Amino acid sequence: MTKSMSNQPPPAVRAEGVRKSYGDGTARMEILKGIDLTIHQGELTLLMGPSGSGKSTLMAMLAGLSRPDTGSVSILGTPLAGLDEDGLNDIRLRHCGFVFQGFNLFGALSALDQVRLVLDLVGVPGREIDKRARSALSEVGLDGRLHLKPSALSGGEKQRVAIARALAKQPAILFADEPTSALDRGNGEIVTRLLRHVAHDRGAAVLCVTHDSRLLPFADRILRIEDGRLVGDERPNSRQ
């Protein structure tokens, strides 16, 4: 038993006793109030809660985009507290993908070049960049839209380019912040199914901050946060 457990890979993300405050003196406000959390690969996990509950702040802590006041966060078994900014950038670049509500695409670049760029940044050999970029865009259904710039793409297509950009890196962890909130029903479902695909078929840990109840039937795990504390941790009985 002990030997088997020791051979298990570390969790994708682990947080222990994470607290975060903003402001000074009497105006100081505690946003996160002692969060303990483990996120596993191969699962689509939703983080839900009312506005101001601490969802986005918690995601920033888990992704190493911000540091907790107290407590610890580790990614794939590596404690983030011991890393300088270059180290944090490196672990995010190598192991993490990001999808945001605002797409974060470069207006002057085609869909193909958006993906090529991130592959170049992570050091993929030049001969593999084009192949992997095209494969990722094909995976999200954009074979015929490779050479279009964001101005010629719909909102749903832009989000799919952002997902392809993250997929091409083959990340162990995908962080998604309100990825469907600006999309209509049809495009929202396409993006949701892609997020589930990344978890179930790619084996990544997908953590999605959302208000969108349309994602609920696709989730493996639903975390609920209120007033800086986790108040719910549910697992639907079966995958859809």
C-alpha positions as CSV (number, residue, x, y, z in Angstrom):
1,M,0.0,0.0,0.0
2,T,2.7,2.5,1.0
3,K,4.8,1.7,-2.1
4,S,1.8,2.1,-4.4
5,M,0.9,5.4,-2.9
6,S,4.5,6.6,-3.2
7,N,4.4,5.9,-7.0
8,Q,1.4,8.0,-7.6
9,P,2.1,11.3,-9.4
10,P,1.7,14.5,-7.4
11,P,-1.6,16.4,-7.8
12,A,-1.8,19.0,-10.5
13,V,-2.3,21.8,-8.0
14,R,-2.4,21.8,-4.2
15,A,-3.2,24.7,-1.9
16,E,-2.9,24.6,1.9
17,G,-4.0,27.4,4.2
18,V,-4.1,30.0,1.5
19,R,-5.0,33.5,2.7
20,K,-5.0,36.8,0.7
21,S,-5.8,40.3,1.7
22,Y,-5.8,43.7,-0.1
23,G,-5.7,47.2,1.2
24,D,-4.0,48.8,4.2
25,G,-4.9,49.4,7.8
26,T,-8.6,49.6,8.6
27,A,-9.4,49.4,4.9
28,R,-7.6,46.0,4.6
29,M,-10.0,43.3,3.3
30,E,-9.4,39.6,3.6
31,I,-10.4,38.0,0.2
32,L,-9.3,34.4,0.9
33,K,-9.7,32.9,4.3
34,G,-7.7,29.7,4.6
35,I,-8.2,27.7,1.5
36,D,-7.3,24.0,1.4
37,L,-7.7,22.5,-2.1
38,T,-6.3,19.8,-4.4
39,I,-6.9,19.7,-8.1
40,H,-6.4,16.5,-10.1
41,Q,-5.5,15.8,-13.7
42,G,-8.1,14.3,-16.0
43,E,-11.0,16.3,-14.4
44,L,-13.0,19.4,-15.4
45,T,-13.4,21.3,-12.1
46,L,-15.7,24.3,-11.9
47,L,-15.1,27.0,-9.3
48,M,-18.4,28.9,-8.8
49,G,-19.7,31.6,-6.4
50,P,-21.2,35.0,-6.3
51,S,-19.3,38.1,-7.5
52,G,-16.7,39.2,-4.9
53,S,-16.5,35.7,-3.4
54,G,-12.8,35.3,-4.2
55,K,-13.0,33.0,-7.3
56,S,-10.6,34.9,-9.6
57,T,-8.3,35.7,-6.7
58,L,-8.0,32.0,-5.8
59,M,-7.3,31.1,-9.4
60,A,-4.6,33.7,-9.6
61,M,-3.0,32.1,-6.5
62,L,-3.3,28.6,-7.9
63,A,-1.7,29.6,-11.2
64,G,1.2,31.5,-9.6
65,L,0.0,34.8,-11.0
66,S,-0.2,36.2,-7.5
67,R,1.3,35.1,-4.2
68,P,-0.7,34.3,-1.0
69,D,0.0,36.3,2.1
70,T,0.2,33.0,4.0
71,G,-0.2,29.3,3.1
72,S,1.4,27.4,0.3
73,V,0.6,26.5,-3.4
74,S,2.4,23.8,-5.4
75,I,2.1,22.9,-9.1
76,L,2.9,19.3,-10.0
77,G,4.6,18.9,-6.7
78,T,6.8,22.0,-7.0
79,P,6.2,24.6,-4.2
80,L,5.7,28.0,-5.8
81,A,7.0,29.9,-2.7
82,G,10.6,28.9,-3.5
83,L,10.5,30.3,-7.1
84,D,11.4,33.8,-8.2
85,E,9.5,35.5,-11.0
86,D,11.6,33.8,-13.7
87,G,10.9,30.5,-12.1
88,L,7.2,31.2,-11.9
89,N,7.1,32.3,-15.5
90,D,8.9,29.1,-16.5
91,I,6.6,26.7,-14.7
92,R,3.5,28.5,-16.2
93,L,5.0,28.5,-19.7
94,R,5.9,24.8,-19.6
95,H,3.0,23.3,-17.7
96,C,0.0,25.7,-17.8
97,G,-2.4,26.9,-20.4
98,F,-4.8,29.9,-20.0
99,V,-8.1,30.8,-21.5
100,F,-9.8,34.1,-20.6
101,Q,-13.1,35.7,-21.2
102,G,-11.5,38.4,-23.3
103,F,-9.7,35.9,-25.7
104,N,-6.3,37.8,-25.5
105,L,-5.5,37.4,-29.2
106,F,-3.1,39.6,-31.2
107,G,-5.1,41.6,-33.7
108,A,-2.4,41.5,-36.4
109,L,-1.8,37.7,-36.3
110,S,-3.8,35.0,-38.0
111,A,-5.2,32.1,-36.0
112,L,-2.3,29.9,-37.1
113,D,0.3,32.5,-36.1
114,Q,-1.4,33.0,-32.7
115,V,-0.7,29.3,-32.0
116,R,2.7,29.3,-33.7
117,L,3.9,32.1,-31.4
118,V,3.3,30.3,-28.1
119,L,5.0,27.2,-29.4
120,D,8.0,29.2,-30.4
121,L,8.0,30.7,-26.9
122,V,8.1,27.3,-25.2
123,G,11.0,26.2,-27.4
124,V,9.3,23.7,-29.7
125,P,11.7,22.9,-32.6
126,G,10.9,24.9,-35.7
127,R,10.0,21.9,-37.8
128,E,7.3,20.9,-35.4
129,I,5.7,24.2,-34.8
130,D,3.6,24.4,-37.9
131,K,2.4,20.7,-37.5
132,R,1.4,21.2,-33.9
133,A,-0.3,24.5,-34.5
134,R,-2.4,23.1,-37.4
135,S,-3.2,20.0,-35.4
136,A,-4.4,22.0,-32.4
137,L,-6.6,24.3,-34.6
138,S,-8.0,21.2,-36.3
139,E,-8.8,19.7,-32.9
140,V,-11.1,22.7,-32.1
141,G,-12.7,22.6,-35.6
142,L,-11.0,25.6,-37.2
143,D,-9.3,23.8,-40.2
144,G,-10.8,26.2,-42.6
145,R,-10.1,29.4,-40.6
146,L,-6.4,29.1,-40.1
147,H,-5.4,32.2,-41.9
148,L,-8.0,34.6,-40.6
149,K,-7.2,37.4,-38.1
150,P,-9.4,38.0,-35.0
151,S,-11.4,40.7,-36.8
152,A,-12.8,38.1,-39.2
153,L,-13.7,35.5,-36.5
154,S,-16.8,35.2,-34.4
155,G,-16.6,35.3,-30.6
156,G,-16.9,31.6,-30.4
157,E,-14.1,31.1,-33.0
158,K,-11.8,33.5,-31.1
159,Q,-12.3,31.5,-28.0
160,R,-11.6,28.3,-29.9
161,V,-8.3,29.8,-31.1
162,A,-7.4,30.6,-27.5
163,I,-8.1,27.0,-26.5
164,A,-6.0,25.7,-29.5
165,R,-3.2,28.0,-28.4
166,A,-3.3,26.4,-24.9
167,L,-3.8,22.9,-26.3
168,A,-0.8,23.1,-28.6
169,K,1.5,23.5,-25.5
170,Q,0.2,20.1,-24.2
171,P,-0.3,21.6,-20.7
172,A,-0.8,19.5,-17.6
173,I,-3.1,22.2,-16.3
174,L,-5.6,24.5,-18.0
175,F,-6.9,27.5,-16.2
176,A,-10.1,29.0,-17.7
177,D,-11.6,32.3,-16.4
178,E,-15.2,32.8,-17.5
179,P,-14.5,31.3,-20.9
180,T,-18.2,31.1,-22.0
181,S,-19.7,34.2,-20.4
182,A,-19.5,36.3,-23.6
183,L,-20.8,33.5,-25.9
184,D,-24.2,32.5,-27.2
185,R,-25.7,29.1,-26.4
186,G,-24.3,27.3,-29.3
187,N,-20.7,28.6,-29.0
188,G,-20.8,28.2,-25.3
189,E,-21.6,24.5,-25.6
190,I,-18.8,24.1,-28.2
191,V,-16.3,25.7,-25.8
192,T,-17.6,23.7,-22.8
193,R,-17.2,20.4,-24.7
194,L,-13.7,21.4,-25.7
195,L,-12.8,22.0,-22.0
196,R,-14.2,18.6,-21.1
197,H,-12.2,17.1,-24.0
198,V,-9.0,18.7,-22.7
199,A,-9.6,17.0,-19.3
200,H,-11.0,13.6,-20.3
201,D,-9.0,12.9,-23.5
202,R,-5.9,15.0,-23.0
203,G,-5.7,14.1,-19.3
204,A,-5.1,17.7,-18.2
205,A,-6.5,19.3,-15.0
206,V,-9.0,21.9,-16.1
207,L,-10.0,24.5,-13.5
208,C,-12.7,26.8,-14.8
209,V,-14.0,29.9,-12.9
210,T,-17.5,30.5,-14.1
211,H,-21.0,31.9,-13.4
212,D,-22.4,29.9,-16.3
213,S,-24.7,27.2,-15.2
214,R,-24.5,25.7,-18.8
215,L,-21.2,24.1,-17.7
216,L,-22.7,22.2,-14.8
217,P,-23.8,19.0,-16.7
218,F,-20.2,18.6,-18.1
219,A,-18.3,19.0,-14.8
220,D,-16.5,16.2,-12.9
221,R,-16.3,18.4,-9.8
222,I,-18.0,21.6,-8.7
223,L,-16.4,23.7,-6.0
224,R,-18.4,26.6,-4.5
225,I,-16.8,29.6,-2.8
226,E,-18.5,32.2,-0.7
227,D,-16.9,35.1,1.3
228,G,-13.4,33.7,0.7
229,R,-14.2,30.2,2.0
230,L,-14.9,26.9,0.2
231,V,-18.4,25.9,1.1
232,G,-19.1,23.1,-1.3
233,D,-17.3,20.3,-3.1
234,E,-19.6,18.2,-5.3
235,R,-19.0,15.4,-7.7
236,P,-21.7,14.5,-10.2
237,N,-22.5,10.8,-10.3
238,S,-21.4,10.3,-13.9
239,R,-19.8,11.9,-16.8
240,Q,-22.0,13.1,-19.6
